[in-house]
Amino acid sequence: MRGAGAEVQLWVGLGNPGAQHALNRHNVGFMAVDAIAEVHRFDAWKKGFQGWVAQGRIGSERILLLKPATFMNESGRSVGEAARFHKLDVGDVTLFHDELDLAPFKVKVKVGGGTAGHNGLRSTEPHIGNAFRRVRIGIGHPGHKDRVTGHVLGNYSKSEMDPLAGMLGAIAAEAPWLAAGDDARFMNEVALRLQD
């Protein structure tokens, strides 16, 4: 886990740039950091590190949000550049990403592990190592591997908009627990909010 004393934590939302991808399930990482920036009143997004960055504070922690503009399979370039610039350890980096192996709108956090075929994670590993924290946002599995690409790159449906908004709101509202390094409490509080 991150060493106390890191001047800033880097929180990266994974997604693909461009309006045509904005509502893709694959872009839920972008949506999560957008929600965090809005709820915690971060500075306006600006260009930086081959992406868009927004700075702010959550509790006593300084957070740099990053949305790589490199497309998913190259997002590690953007993550690596930001991490090197701020002299961050891998433990100071958190990636928010879609997860096929979790039920839709479930949120789990883990540190390290494999990439489960996720191109954004796979791209990041060579740049910073794999012991970064992942906020895994469930999109569910379509049931057959031939349908995965269409599912991942497909848009959320109208009927999913309310649960999606609820989940993004819960992630943003409970982000102080993530900032403080209490991943278990974050998962618990998000799950409680989504039961209502």
C-alpha positions as CSV (number, residue, x, y, z in Angstrom):
1,M,0.0,0.0,0.0
2,R,1.1,3.6,-0.5
3,G,3.7,5.1,1.8
4,A,2.5,7.9,3.9
5,G,4.3,11.0,2.8
6,A,3.7,10.6,-0.9
7,E,2.9,14.2,-1.9
8,V,0.2,13.2,-4.3
9,Q,-1.8,10.0,-5.2
10,L,-2.5,9.3,-8.9
11,W,-6.0,8.1,-9.6
12,V,-6.4,7.0,-13.2
13,G,-9.7,6.3,-14.9
14,L,-9.3,4.0,-17.9
15,G,-11.3,4.5,-21.1
16,N,-11.2,5.5,-24.7
17,P,-11.2,9.1,-25.7
18,G,-13.9,10.5,-28.0
19,A,-17.6,11.2,-27.8
20,Q,-18.5,7.9,-29.6
21,H,-17.0,6.0,-26.6
22,A,-18.4,8.1,-23.8
23,L,-21.1,5.7,-22.7
24,N,-19.2,2.4,-23.5
25,R,-19.0,0.0,-20.5
26,H,-15.2,0.1,-21.2
27,N,-15.3,3.8,-20.3
28,V,-16.7,3.4,-16.8
29,G,-13.2,4.3,-15.4
30,F,-13.5,7.7,-17.1
31,M,-17.0,8.0,-15.6
32,A,-15.8,7.2,-12.1
33,V,-13.0,9.9,-12.1
34,D,-15.4,12.4,-13.6
35,A,-17.8,11.8,-10.8
36,I,-15.0,12.1,-8.2
37,A,-13.8,15.4,-9.8
38,E,-17.4,16.8,-9.7
39,V,-18.4,15.8,-6.2
40,H,-15.1,16.9,-4.6
41,R,-14.9,20.1,-6.7
42,F,-11.5,19.4,-8.3
43,D,-9.9,22.0,-10.6
44,A,-11.0,22.0,-14.2
45,W,-9.6,19.2,-16.4
46,K,-6.6,20.3,-18.5
47,K,-4.3,18.6,-20.9
48,G,-1.3,16.8,-19.5
49,F,0.6,13.5,-19.5
50,Q,-0.9,12.4,-22.8
51,G,-4.3,12.8,-21.3
52,W,-6.5,15.1,-19.2
53,V,-5.7,15.8,-15.5
54,A,-7.6,17.4,-12.7
55,Q,-6.2,18.2,-9.3
56,G,-7.8,18.5,-5.9
57,R,-8.0,17.3,-2.4
58,I,-10.0,14.5,-0.7
59,G,-9.8,14.9,3.0
60,S,-6.1,15.7,3.7
61,E,-4.9,13.9,0.6
62,R,-3.8,15.6,-2.6
63,I,-5.1,13.6,-5.6
64,L,-4.3,13.9,-9.2
65,L,-7.0,12.5,-11.5
66,L,-5.9,11.3,-14.9
67,K,-7.8,10.2,-18.0
68,P,-5.4,8.9,-20.6
69,A,-6.1,10.1,-24.1
70,T,-4.0,7.4,-25.7
71,F,-6.8,4.8,-26.2
72,M,-7.0,1.9,-23.8
73,N,-4.3,-0.4,-25.1
74,E,-1.7,2.5,-24.8
75,S,-2.9,4.0,-21.5
76,G,0.3,2.8,-19.7
77,R,2.2,5.5,-21.5
78,S,0.1,8.2,-19.9
79,V,0.1,6.6,-16.5
80,G,3.9,6.0,-16.6
81,E,4.6,9.6,-17.6
82,A,2.5,11.0,-14.7
83,A,4.0,8.6,-12.2
84,R,7.5,9.4,-13.2
85,F,6.9,13.1,-13.2
86,H,5.6,13.0,-9.7
87,K,8.2,10.4,-8.6
88,L,5.5,8.1,-7.4
89,D,5.8,4.5,-6.3
90,V,3.5,1.9,-7.8
91,G,1.6,1.9,-4.4
92,D,0.6,5.6,-5.0
93,V,-1.3,4.7,-8.2
94,T,-4.9,3.6,-8.4
95,L,-6.6,2.5,-11.6
96,F,-10.4,2.6,-12.0
97,H,-11.5,0.1,-14.7
98,D,-14.3,-2.1,-16.0
99,E,-14.3,-5.7,-14.8
100,L,-16.0,-8.5,-16.8
101,D,-15.7,-11.0,-13.9
102,L,-17.9,-8.9,-11.5
103,A,-21.6,-8.5,-11.6
104,P,-22.8,-5.2,-13.1
105,F,-22.4,-2.2,-10.7
106,K,-20.5,-4.2,-8.1
107,V,-17.3,-2.5,-7.0
108,K,-14.2,-4.3,-5.6
109,V,-10.7,-3.0,-4.7
110,K,-7.6,-5.1,-4.9
111,V,-3.8,-4.4,-5.0
112,G,-1.7,-6.2,-7.6
113,G,-2.7,-9.4,-9.5
114,G,-3.1,-10.3,-13.1
115,T,-4.6,-8.2,-15.9
116,A,-7.5,-10.6,-16.7
117,G,-7.1,-9.7,-20.4
118,H,-7.8,-6.0,-19.8
119,N,-5.8,-4.0,-22.3
120,G,-5.5,-0.9,-20.0
121,L,-4.1,-2.9,-17.1
122,R,-1.9,-4.9,-19.5
123,S,-0.5,-1.6,-21.0
124,T,0.2,-0.1,-17.5
125,E,2.2,-3.0,-16.0
126,P,5.4,-2.5,-18.1
127,H,5.5,1.2,-17.2
128,I,5.0,1.0,-13.4
129,G,4.9,-2.7,-12.3
130,N,1.7,-4.5,-11.3
131,A,1.3,-3.7,-7.6
132,F,-1.0,-0.8,-8.2
133,R,-4.4,-0.6,-6.6
134,R,-7.4,-1.4,-8.9
135,V,-10.9,-0.2,-8.3
136,R,-12.7,-2.9,-10.3
137,I,-16.1,-1.8,-11.5
138,G,-18.3,-4.7,-12.6
139,I,-19.9,-4.8,-16.0
140,G,-20.9,-8.5,-16.0
141,H,-19.9,-11.1,-18.6
142,P,-22.2,-11.5,-21.6
143,G,-22.0,-15.3,-21.2
144,H,-19.9,-16.2,-24.3
145,K,-16.4,-15.1,-25.2
146,D,-17.5,-14.3,-28.7
147,R,-19.7,-11.6,-27.3
148,V,-17.2,-9.9,-25.0
149,T,-15.9,-7.2,-27.4
150,G,-19.4,-6.1,-28.3
151,H,-20.4,-6.1,-24.7
152,V,-17.4,-4.2,-23.4
153,L,-17.5,-1.6,-26.3
154,G,-21.3,-1.4,-26.2
155,N,-23.1,1.5,-24.5
156,Y,-24.9,1.2,-21.2
157,S,-28.6,0.7,-22.0
158,K,-31.3,3.2,-21.0
159,S,-32.4,0.8,-18.2
160,E,-28.9,0.8,-16.8
161,M,-28.6,4.6,-16.5
162,D,-30.1,4.9,-13.0
163,P,-28.0,2.1,-11.4
164,L,-24.9,3.5,-13.2
165,A,-25.5,6.9,-11.8
166,G,-26.1,5.5,-8.4
167,M,-22.9,3.5,-8.5
168,L,-20.8,6.4,-9.7
169,G,-22.3,8.6,-7.0
170,A,-21.5,6.0,-4.4
171,I,-17.9,5.7,-5.6
172,A,-17.5,9.5,-5.5
173,A,-19.2,9.9,-2.1
174,E,-17.0,7.2,-0.5
175,A,-13.8,8.2,-2.1
176,P,-12.4,9.6,1.2
177,W,-12.0,6.0,2.4
178,L,-9.9,5.2,-0.7
179,A,-7.8,8.4,-0.2
180,A,-7.1,7.3,3.4
181,G,-6.1,3.8,2.3
182,D,-9.0,2.1,3.9
183,D,-10.1,-0.1,0.9
184,A,-12.3,-2.4,2.9
185,R,-14.3,0.4,4.4
186,F,-14.6,2.0,0.9
187,M,-16.0,-1.3,-0.5
188,N,-18.3,-1.7,2.4
189,E,-19.8,1.8,2.3
190,V,-20.3,1.7,-1.5
191,A,-22.1,-1.7,-1.2
192,L,-24.3,-0.3,1.6
193,R,-25.2,2.7,-0.5
194,L,-26.1,0.5,-3.4
195,Q,-28.4,-1.7,-1.3
196,D,-30.9,1.1,-0.7
